[in-house]
Each structure stands twice: as structure tokens, then as C-alpha cells.
């Protein structure tokens, strides 16, 4: 009975942590792992999809889309107007106007592209504009149009064959003679596919909420969940196959036989992939799989991301806190499957990292979840006093952090577990 309570309570905590209000992706935290609220997803957006935030003089469009000279004057005017509406603090944005300006600019470019190959549908400055349009719709919460825009971008870059099979892009990425613009487009497609998966994930969650009232929404949720899974796996295949290919080339150059899997040493990543990009993708996919009952797929991804971060061994705040968050997810997964020895190991190791930076929001969030998980481990083992001590620490930290939901669950755990007599 104790095992059931512990596993279920940990699951409830994860559910609560995923249900926090959506925010712009800015900080990597455990509690913000819902689509639109997690923010270790930021590197995928900023580094791969390439959505810029420059606002100085509202000329950020040229920094993002490329040299302003690539555009006719009519398009430059529309991009500038769109930037003035979009590239500003959230409370001052005019998203509908930005969407209108950007879509009008794209229509002009597409019309020109019919006769001028410089403005072809897959030209980097054109796909960059499509990425911006998708970003605006995402920020508007218009998931339907955001999904259409992401799919449009993928179609422009990859075509039907590339959208079906990511292996078609691996050889292109590995081609040292590939023009920079084409490689930029493939990486943009990777970021776009990740964002498309997130959008499907968010729409599935919305349909599930509606399904409580409108049963017909349940089938839509199931279809969107399947699409999210498909696109997360598309991203994973592209990254893993490219990484495997690159890793084996390195081994062969050293006179060593190829390996069945890459080493996940950050020094062996292809130069066009960064640790941030790959670990972000693994994290995104892992949280999706875990939330959809596929912990067996989530745990290996989290462990690989942890290896790329070298378990926080570099001593930096970013490395330590991100590693502790990954360990908190691994502890959660172990608790959910009643693997309490593994959960205890991950919790203790993660807490050691989280305690190094008590002023870091990321580490404090991780501390709350890890402490709670450790309490669940002790509860399952019948160590009531130890469990209560962990739940009390989780409650105090959650209260100080202002996380009412986590505080409520920690308080409920304290009430549930009586003190030893």
C-alpha cells in the first residue's frame, strides 16, 4: 500500500508541476515542463529555429532574416512594421498586426519567387520569415495556425520525402561541401520539427481538457498526441543518426572500429550541433514520453542528456543545475515504476548538485522535487520519520519559492505519513 501511495503521490506532483501557467521560455526549471512553459526548450528555438529578439531600432528583422538587401523595399517595409509590433515587451506587443504584416510580406515573396529564384520558397531568408510567422501564432496561442505554419516551413525545406524520413537529411548534413544556407535550412527544419511537436502536444492537452465536457475532443487529442510523438521521433532520428555517422567517422580516422552507439561525450558532437541543442531535444522528448506513459523511452534520453552535460562535473551553475533537474526526472521515473533503490540514488546525487547553488531558481526547483521523491522512497521503505523530514524540507522550500501546488502536495504527504511512536 505504501508503494502505491508513494508512486501515485509522486505522479500527482509531476502532474501539478506540468500544470503551471504557461510562460515564455526563459529559464530551465522542473516546474515549467509544460509545452510553452518549459524553458530549457529555449536553445532549440534560439539556436536552431533562429527566432531573434533584437529590438534596437526595430531592425531586428535584418539580423534574423538576413541582410535587408535580400528583400524588395515593399517587403522591408512590412518586416519593419511587423517588427515594431512584435519585437517588444509582451505587454506592448500587437501580435495580430505582426502576423498580418509578416504574412503579407511572405505573400509578396512567394509571388516574386514564382519568377525569381532568389526568392524561392526554400530560400533561407524566406524560410526565416515563415519561422517568424509560426512563432507569432504560437505566442498568440493560435495552435491551429501555428501548426500550419510549421508544416509549411518543413514542406518548403524538406519536401514530402524529407518530412517522411529524416534519414534523407543525414547525408546532407555530413556533406562538408554543403552550402551554409542549405545547412542553416536543415537545422532550421530541426528546430521547426521540435516546435511542431510541442504545438501538437499543447493542442492534445487542450483537447483533453475539453474532452471532459465534449467527448468528441478525445479523438482529436489522441491524433495530436500521435503527431507529437511522430515529430519528436523525427527529431531524435535526425540527431542520433547524424551523431552516429559523425562519431564513426572519427573512430575510423583514428584506426578504430565503428561503434554501435556514439559516446555521448560533448567533444565528439558534430560541429553544427551544440550540447544545448542536443540535450534540449532529449529533454523535450523525454518529458513528452514520460507524460504519456512511456517512461521506458524517457529514461534513456535523460541519461544521455546527463552524459552530455557530464553530470555537472564542470562545476558551473548551469551544468550543475541542469544536471540536477535531469536527475529529478530520473528519480520521478524510478519512483513511478517502484524502483526505489534507483530513485534514492538519483535523488541523493541530484540533491548534492542542487545544494551547490541555493540562489539558483533552477536548483531550488530541482531541490523541491528531489526532496519530495526521496521522501517517497523513505515512505515506501517504512522509514516514516525520514520520510516526514524530507516532506517537511520540500514543503519549506516550496513555500519559500511560492509554489503553492508543490507546497500543498508536500503538506498532504506530511499529513498522510504519521510520525513514529
N, C-alpha and C positions, 0 to 999 in steps of 0.2 A: 504493500500500500504506500509505503514511504517513497518507493521508487516512482510510482505513478504520480504522486503529488509533486515530487521534485521535477520530474521531466515536464509535467504539464505546466507547472509554475514558470519554469524557465521559458517554455514556449510562449506563455502569456506575456512574459517580459519582452521577448523579442517582438511579439505582435504589437505590443504597446509602443515599443521603440520605433517600429516601422510606421506607426500611425501618426507621427507628429506632423504639424502643419508643414506644407511644402515651402521651401525656401530656395533662393538662388544658390547654385552650387558654389560654395565658397570655402568651407572647412571640412576636413575629413574627420568624421565622427561616427561612433557606433549608432547613436540615436537617430541620425539622419540618413537612414539607408533606404528610405522610400524613393521611388522614381521622382526626380525633381527636388529631392531634399538631401540626397547623399552627396557629399561633395568631394569624396576622393574621386568621383567621376569627372571632376574638373579637368585633369590632364588630358583625358580623351577629347574633350571639347576644345580646350585651348591649344593643344599641341597637334592634334590630328585634324579635326574638323576645321580648326583655324578661325574660330569666330572671335574677332578682335573687339576690344573695348576702348580703343583710343578715342578721346573726345576733344582733344586740343584743337580749337578752331573748327570743330566738326568736320575735319578732313580725314577722319579715321577710315573712311571708305577706301582711300587710296592705299593706306597701309595694309588693309585687309584684302581688298580685291586685286591689288597690284597697282602698277603705275597708272595714274589718272589718264595718261595719254593713250591708254588702250581703249578708251571709251569715246564715243562721239559726244559732242557738247550737250546734246539733249539728255543723254544718259547720265553724264556727270552731274547735271543739274538735279535730276531725280534722285541720284545717290546722295547728293549733299542734303537735299530736303529730307530724305529718309533717315540719314544720319542725325540730323538735328532733332528728329522726333524720337529716335531710338537710343542713340548713344548719350544717355544722360541718366541721372539717378532715377530709380524705379518710380518714385512718386511724381516725377516730372515727365515721364515718357508718354508719348502718344502712339501706342502700338498700332491701332488701326491705320493711322496716317502713314506710319513707317511701312506697314505691309502694303498699303496702296502704292506708295512711291516705288518700293522695290519691285513689286510685281509689274508695274508699268514699265520700269526700266528693263526688266527681263523680257517683256513682250517686244520691246524695241530691238533688243539684242537678237532675239530669236528670229525676228523678221529680217534683220540685216544678215544673220547667219545663213539664210537660205541662198544668198548670192555671194557672200563674202566669207571665205573660210577662216579669216582671222577671228570671226565671232561665231565659230562653230559651237554646236550645243555642248561639246565636251571641252571647250577651251577653258583653261584654269580660271580666267577672270569671270567667265560665265558661270561655271560650277560654284565658284566662290559666292556669287550673288544668290544662287539657289540655296546654298547652305545658310546664308543670312536670312532668307525668307523663311526657311524651316525654323530657324532659331526664334524669329519674331512670333511665328504661330505657336511655338512651344511656350514662349513666355506669356502669350495671350491665354494659354490653356485650351486653345483650339486644337485638340489632338487629332481630329479628323484631317484638317488641312495640313497639320504638321506632318502626319504620316504620308499624305500625298506628296508633299514637297520632298521628304527624304527619299521616297521611292523614285521620284522624278530625277533627283540627283544621282542615285545609283544607276538608273537606266541610262542617263547621259554618259556616265563614266564607264560602266561595266558592260552594258547591253544585257540582253536576256541570258546569254551563256554565262557571263560573269556573275550575275545575280543568282543563278542556279548553283554554280560550282566555284568556290573561292580558289580552287587549285589553278584555275586559269590565270590568276594574278601572281602566283608564286614565282614562276619563271621570269615574269616581267620585273618583279621587284629584285630578283637576283641578278638581272642583267646589268652589268656595270656600265654599259653604254646607253642605258635608258635615259632619255632627256629628262632634265629636272622637272619640267612641267608635268610630264606623264607620271613620274613617281609621286609628285605632290598630289596629283589627282587620285592615285590609288590609295594613298594614305588618307586623303580626304574621304574616300569611299569607306575606308575602315572606320573612321570616326562617325560617318553618317550611319553606317550599319549599326554601330553601337547605340547611337541616339534613336534610330528607328526601333531597335529592340526595347529601349526604355519607354518609348512612346506607346508601343503595343502593350507593354507591361502596365503602364499607367492606365491605359484605356480598359484593360482587362479588370484592373482593380475598381475602376469606376462602374463597370458593368456588374461586377459582383455586388457592389453596394446597391445598385438599382435592382438587382435580382431578388433582393429581399422583398421588394414590392411588386416588381414586374418580372415574373418568371421567365419571360422570353429573353431577358437580358443575359441569362445564364449561358445560353449557347454562344452569344457574342463574346462573352468573357472567355469561354473555352477556346474559341477560334483565335482570339487575340493572344492568349497565353501560348498557344502553339506557334504563332508567328514570332512572338518574342523569343521563344526557345530556339526557333529556327535561325534567327538573326544573331543571337548570342553565339550559337554554334558556328555560324558562318564566320564570325569574327575570330573565334578561337581557332578554327581550322586554318584561316589565313595566317595568323600569327605563329601558330605552332608548326605548320608545315614550312613556313619561311625560316623560322628559327632552326628547325631540324636540318634543313638543307644547308643553311649557313654554317651551323655547328659541324656538320660532317665535312664540309669543305675545309674548315680549319683543321680538323683532325687529319684529313688526307694530306694536307700541306705539311703536317708535322710527321708524316710517315706512320700515322696510327690508323687502325681500322675504324670505320664508321660505327657510331653508337646507336642503340635503339631509341634513345631519347637524349635531348640536349642536357647539359649540366645544370642549367638554371643559375649559372654564375653570371652576374651582370657584365663581367668583362667579355663574355662571349656573345652578347647580343649583336645583331646586325646594327650597323651604324645609324640606320634610319629608324630603328626602334629605340626608345629610351626605357629605362626602368619604370618611370612614371606611367608611360603608355601601357606597357605590358601588365604591370601589377594592377593598374586601374581596370583594365579589361578583365583580368582574372577575378578581381574583387566584384565587379558588376555582375558578371555571370554567376559567380558563386552565391551571391546574395539572392539572385533570382532563383537559382536551382534550390537553394535551401528553403526559400519561402514557398516553393511549390512541391515540397515533399521529396526532393531528390538530393538528400544530404550526401549520398554516395558520390555524386558528381561535384558537389560543392567543396568537400574537404580536400581532395587532391589539388584543386585550383588554389585554395587558400594556402596550402602548404608550399606550392610552387611560388606563389607571390612572396611568401615569407622567405624562401630561399633567395629570391632575387634581392630582397631587402637585407639579406644576411642576418636576419633575426635581430636587427637593430644594433649589430656589432660595431657599426661605425661610430656609435656614441652620440650621434646627432639627435636633436629633439624630434625632427621629422621622422628619421628612421626608427627611433625607439617607440614613438607614439603610434606610428602606422603599424609597426610590428605588433604592438600590444593589442591594437584593435583587431588585427587578423587573428591573434591568439584568442581573443574573446569570442570571435565567431567559431573558432575550432572548439573552444570549451563548450559553447552553446550546442554545437552539433553533437559533441560527445555526451552531454547531459541528455539530449533528446533521444539518443539511442541507448541510454543507460550504460554507457561505457565510462563509469565513474573514475577509474584509475587514469584514463587519458584526460578526462575533464579536469581532474585535480592537477595533473602535470601542466596542461596548457594554462590553467588559471594561475598557478604559482609562478610559472615563467613569465606570463603576461603581466602579472602584478609587479614583479621585480622591475620590469621595464617602465610600467606606468608610474611607479613611485619616483622615478628619476626626475620627472618634470611635473611637479604638483601644480604648477601655474598654467600648464597647458590644458586647454579645453579638451583637446583630443585625448590626452592621457587621463584626464578626470572622468570623461565619459567611459573610457575603457575600464577604469578602476571600478566604477559602479557596476558594470555588467560582470566583470571578472569576480568581484567580491560576492555578488549575488550567486553566480554559478558555483563558487566554492562553498557557499552556504548550502546550496542544493546537494552538493556532493556529501557534505558532512551530515545533512539531514538523512540522506539515503543510507548512510552508514550507521545511523542511530546515535551519532555524536551531537546530541541536542544543544549542549552548551556552546560547542564550537560553531554549530550552525547559526545559533542566535547571535553570536558575536559577529559573524560575517554579515548577517542580515542587518544588524544594527549599524555596522560601518557603511553598508550600502545605503541604508536609509539616511544616515547623516550626510553622506556625500551627495546623494540625490537631492536632499533638501537644500543644501548649500548651493548646488548647481541650479536649483529652480526647476527641476524636472519632477513635476507633481505626479505624473504617471508612474515613474520608477519608484518614487517615494511611497506611493500608495501600495504598490506590489510588495515592496520590502516590508512595509508595516504589516501587510496581510500575512507575510511569511512569519514575522515575529509572533503574530497572534496565533498562527497555526501551530507553531512548534513550542511546546511548553518547556519551561526550564526544568532541569533535572532536580529531583527531590533529594 
